[in-house]
Amino acid sequence: MPVSRTTARRGLTLVAALPLLAVAVTSCGYGAEADKSDNAAPAAEGKALSADTVKIGYFPNLTHATALVGIQEGLFQKELGGTKVAPSTFNAGPSEIEALNAGSIDIGFIGPSPAINGYTQTGGESLRIIGGSASGGVKLVVNPAKIKTLDDVKGKKIATPQLGNTQDVAFLNWISEKGWKVDAQSGKGDVSVVRTDNKITPDAYASGSIDGAWVPEPTASKLVAEGAKVLLDESDLWPDKKFVITNIIVSQKFLGEHPDVVEAVLRGSVKTNEWINANQDKAKASANEALKKLSGKALPPEVLDPAWQSIQITNDPLAATLQAEADHAVKAGLLKKPDLKGIYDLGPLNKVLKAAGQPEVADAGLGAE
């Protein structure tokens, strides 16, 4: 049975003993601390909104292209006028959630697992998801000499970025749908699930210590550049080939105190996404230039081009797929029943979309009252 047929159930609390579910969508691995972005925003001009500064967090990764491009091109700053954008980058979801809870950032681009975790671990008090950013960009890539068909994955060693992260949960769910058995905690069973930081996964593949990986971009394309083959694109397992990989979250405190700033950031996000989708080559180059500024190294074309092509930029948070991803974690034994009701507040985004003549987006029944 494909992933898309898994029944979405409301209500989902994290197993307290488990670590934060981190979304591993960065080529830089897992850092515990934020770095002040070298991808500095243009100077603020004009009258400030209700806050002098808005602190925006994101990952130096292609699945955070909205933030990369929007800051690089000054599209957020243009909407904020005299309110200054203060960007920070993160290498792991938990550290970004910690920063949001501590007030070190106000708004963040982040994956579904840490968003769920951040919401449920504070009893629904810390954050809201206020928009979408990206879909897709996750693949099962394998050594073609060892694995030629999906059935050949059984008995092999396949890497995922981290225990309980978004890709780990997706792979465990796919294994279950195949009828195979794996202990979620140890990764042992009909398939050996090897939790490996994305930054060292290519070396692990080259050494033969893993036979493949279920990973996000650009790690997947880095492996392909080293001879791996794409065996499965996770998008093929979802309705309309769409599933959330990056959301926009906001501190509930900041949302309550500065709704005008939040709306301006969302206008910037919508306009950035429109520009990206209308100017793919320019946007790809802009994102890569931002990555070069942040990491000191741009992605080569053989990695950049296929990675960029597999990511869909979207305003829609794809709320139904967030619920499904949480359900997969429950089925894998990584989650108990938290309640996701109220995790979304899409009112500000839908106001922006309506003003722009674009269709509104839905919260799948998980919106705030």
N, C-alpha and C positions, 0 to 999 in steps of 0.2 A: 504493500500500500504506500503511495507517495506521501510525502510530508504534508501536503496540502489537505489530506483527508483526516488528519488528526483533529478530533473534535475540540473546538475551543471552549474551555470552561472558565467561567468567571470565578474570581476568588483565588488567590494564590499566596504564606509567610516563609520567609527563608529559614532554612535549617541553620540555627544559630552557630553551630560548630563549623560551618563552611566558611571559607574566606569569601570576601567580596567577589562577585562575578565580574570579571574584567573583560572588556571588549578589546581584543587584541587586533587593532586595525592600524598598527604603526609599524613601519619598517625599522624603527629604532629600538624595538624591544620594549621591556617593561622598566620604566623608571619610577621611583617613588616620589620624585619632586617635580614641581613645575619649573619651566625655564621661561624667563621673560623673553618674549618674541623679538627676534632681530628683524622680523618682517613688520617693521613699525608702520603704523597707520599715518596717513597724511595729517597735517596740522588741522585742528578743528577751526572752522570759520563760522562766524555768525553768532546768533544768540543761542545760549545753552538751553536745553530742556530742563526738566525738573531735577536732573542730576548733572553735575559737572563732568563726570566720567562714567563710562560703562566698561566693566572688566569682562572681557570675552575669552573663554578658554576653548582650546581645540587641539587636535593632534596634527603633527606634521606628516600627514598621510593623504593620499589621493581620495579616500572615502570621506575626507573632510574638505573636499574641493570648494564647497560654498564659502567656508571660512577662509581658506587659503586665497582664493580669487577675490572674494569680497573685500578682504583687508588689503591685499596686494594692489587692487585696482581703485581703492578708495571709495567703493560703492556703499559700504556701511557708513563711512564718515560723511559722505554726501547727504545721507538721510538724517544724520544726527546733528548736523550743523555745528554749533558751538560746544556740544557735548563730546568730549574726547573719547576715542576708542583706546582702551589699554589692553592689548592682546597678551595672552600667555599660552604656552604650549605644554602639553602633557604627553607622557608615553604610556599611560595606563588609565583605565576608567576609574579605579578606586581613588587614585590621587586627585583626579578631577572632581569627583564627588566630595572628597574631603575639603578641597578648596572651596567648593560651592557652599558647603555647610559652614565653613569658617568665615565666609564673606570675602575670601580672596579673589573670587570671581563672582560675577552676577548672572551671567548667561554662558552656557556651554554647548558645544557640539560633542555628542557622545553616542555610544552604541546602546542597544536595547538592554543588555544584561545589567550594566551598571546603573542605568536609569531605573530599572525595576528594583534593583537592590537599594539604591539611594532612597527611593520612595518608600519601600516597605520597611526598611530598617528604622525609619523615623516615624512609623505609624502614619504615613501619608502627609507629614508636615513639612518636608524639606524642599520639595521641588514640584514643578509641573513640566510636562512635555508640551511645548507650545508650537512645534512645527516639525516638518520633516526636512531632510537634507539629501540623503542618498539611499539607493536600493542596490542590492546585488554586490558584485565584486568578490564573491567567495567561490572557490573551486576545489575539487578533489584532483590533485595532480599526482602522478605515479611514475615509477620507473617502468618504462615500456618493456624492458627485458624480463621483468618479473611479474608484471600485472598487465594483462591484455583486455580483460573483461571485468565488469563489476563483481562478478562472482569470484574472481581471482583475489579480491581484497581479503577474503577470509584467510586467516592464518598469517597475514602480513603485519608489518609494523608501520603504522600510519601516525604521523604527527598531527597534533592540534596545538594551538598556542598556549593554553592554560586550562587547568582543571576548572570546569564550570563556566568557562567563557562562552561567548555566543557561538563560536565555531565548534567548540567542544560539545556543547549541547546538541547542535545540529547534527554532528557526526554520530553521536550516541543514538540520536533518534533514528537516523538513517540505518544504522546497524540493527536497531530493534525492528524496524520495518522490514528488514531483510530476513528476520527470524533468527538472527544470531544473538548470542549472549555475551555480554561484557560487564564486568564489575565496574561501575562508574567511578568509584574512588581510586581503585588501583590501576584501572585501564587494562586489566588482564582478562582474557577470554578468547572467544573465537577470532577476534581481531586484537592485536596489541596496540592500544591507544597510548602514544608516547607524547606526553606534554612537553613541548619544546618552545622556547622563546623564538619569535619570528626572526630575530636578528641572527640566530645561529642555525635555523632550519636549513638554509642552503648548504652550510658546511656539513650538517648531519646527513643530508641527502647525498652530497658528494662523497662522503666517507662510506656510505652504504649502511649506516646505522639505522636508517629508516628507509622504507620502500616507497613512501609517498607522504602526502600531507593534505589535510583539509584546512585550507588557509585563505585569508583575505588577500586582496591585492595591496601592494605590488609583490608580496612574497610569492604568490602563485606564478606570476610571470617571471620572476627571478629564477624559479625552479625550472620553468619551461626553457628559459634561455640556457640552462645548464643541461638540457637534454630530457627533462621530464615531459610527460604528455598529460594534457587535460583529459581526464576520464569522465568527469561530471561537473557541470556548472550548477551550483545550488539553485540558481534562478529557475531551472527547469522543474524543480520540485514544488514550486509555489504557483497559486492562481495568478494568471496574467504575467507570470515570470517576475513577480515583484515581491520583495520582502525588505523590511527595514534593516539597514545597516548603520545609519547615522540619524539621530534625532537632534532637535534643539531643546534644551532644558533651561529653566530659569529658577532662581531662588524665589520661593513664594513671598518672602519678605520684600525682595526687590520688585516683584510683580505688583504687589499691593501698594508700594510706595512710589513707584515710577512707571506707571502704565504707559505713559507717553514715550518713554525711552524704549521700553520693550516693543511697542508698536513700530517705532522708527527702525529698530534692529530687524524686525520682521519685514518691514518694507525693503530694507537693504538686502535681506536674504532672498526675497521674492525677485527683486530686480537683478541680483547676482545670478540666480538660477536661470532667469530668462536670458541673460547675456551669455551664460555658459552654453545653454542649449542652442542658442542662435549663432554662436561663434566657437565651435568646438576646437578648432585648431589653435586659435588665439587663447582660448581658455586653458587648454592643455599646456601651452607654453607658459602661461601666467602661473598656473599651479606649480609647474616644474621650477620656475624661477623662484617662487616662494619657498619651495622645498630646498633649493640650493642655498638660499639665504639662511634658512633655519638649521639645516644639517651640514652645510658646507659642501654638499655633493648633489648634483642633479641626477635624475634617473636617466639611463641611456635609452635610446629609442626602442631597442628590442624589448625593454621592460615597460617603458612608459606607454607605448602605443597600445598593446593589448590590454594592459591594466586599465587604462582610461576608457577603452571601448566597452569594457564589461561593467562599468559603473553607470547607473542611471541617476541623474540629478533630479530631485523632485521636491515640491513643497509639501506633498502629502506624507504624513507620518506613518501611513499604512498601519493604522491602529489594530486592525484585525490580526495582522501578522505578529505584532508585539504580543498579543494575548496567546497566539499559537506557540510562539517561541517560549513563553513562560510555561505553557502546558507541556511542552517537550521536556523542559527541565524537571517538572513534577514527575513525569513518566519515568525519567532517568533516575529519580530518587535524589535529585539535587535541590529540590524545593518542596516545602510543604505548602499549605494554602494561605498565601497572603491575599489581600483584597486590593485589586488594581483599580477599583472604582475611584475616580477622581484624579487619576494620574495625568489626564489630559485637560488642558484649557486651550481650546482652539478658537475661542471667541476673537481674540486679537488678530490671529492669522486670517480668519475668515472675513474679518472687517477689511483687512488689507487686500485680500484676494478679490473681494467684491468691488472695492474701489478701483482695482486694476482690471476689472472685467473678466476675471478668471473664475473658474468653478470653485465652490467651497469644498472643504474636506471634512471627513467624518471621524468621530472618535470611537466608533464601534461600541457605544454604550459605556465607555470608560471615562466620560467627561466629568468635570467638577460640577457640582450643583450651582 
